Structures are given as structure tokens and as C-alpha cells.
Amino acid sequence: MQGKMDVREAVKKAKEGLATIFEGEGVSDLRLEEITFSQGPPTWNVTISFRRPSAFPLESDRTFKVVHISDLTGELRSVSIRNL
């Protein structure tokens, strides 16, 4: 059973949170990749990919992060690396 937020609001908060955290790092082209909902505690797990400048041209041009948003408060709880 999901709580207070709907999926669109969770995605919006995840993108806004990443833009704030990575401000000044040249992050661009944020894309939604995956969404899951965990029941306890109720949390939206939103995978977002984005581009940022790289010193290594052969390195993958996208970074993938999972943004964990509390469904009860809307607060960004954590950001983790999404290994593919």
C-alpha cells in the first residue's frame, strides 16, 4: 500500500534533489530509468541517469543513481550508485 505521494511527485522530487546535490558539476540530461516502491519504511526508489563532463573520453557518458524518497515526508533520504 502506497502512502502520501504518487509516482509523478516522487520522480519530480528525485530529479530536483539530484540537481541540487550535483549543482556546479555540469549535470545535464536527467532521465528516469526505473521506479520501485518499498513498504517498510515506505520509500520510493527512483533510478535517474544523467550526463556530466568526464576527463576520460572512453568512460560511459551516463551516471546512474538511485534516489530514495520517503513516501511519508517527501524527504530525500539517500542517494546511491546504481550498478548496471
C-alpha positions, -999 to 999 in steps of 0.1 A, spaced: 0 0 0 14 33 -10 12 64 11 11 101 5 29 107 -27 21 95 -62 47 83 -86 49 116 -105 57 135 -73 83 110 -63 101 114 -97 99 152 -95 114 152 -60 142 128 -71 152 150 -101 151 182 -80 172 165 -53 199 153 -77 200 187 -94 206 203 -60 232 178 -48 252 179 -81 249 216 -86 280 230 -102 292 197 -116 278 202 -151 250 176 -147 226 176 -177 200 154 -195 184 138 -164 163 107 -174 140 85 -154 152 49 -157 133 29 -130 110 32 -101 102 8 -72 83 12 -40 94 -4 -7 68 -9 20 88 -6 52 95 21 58 75 34 28 101 46 3 102 55 -34 134 42 -50 139 63 -82 167 55 -106 178 85 -126 206 87 -152 224 119 -162 254 132 -181 283 151 -166 316 161 -180 343 134 -179 381 137 -181 381 102 -197 365 101 -231 361 63 -231 342 63 -199 305 57 -201 287 90 -207 259 84 -182 259 82 -145 231 62 -128 219 70 -92 191 56 -71 173 84 -51 155 72 -20 125 94 -12 104 90 20 68 85 10 56 99 43 75 131 44 87 136 8 123 140 21 153 128 1 167 101 24 197 90 5 214 86 -30 232 55 -40 251 43 -70 231 21 -94 254 -6 -107 243 -20 -141 
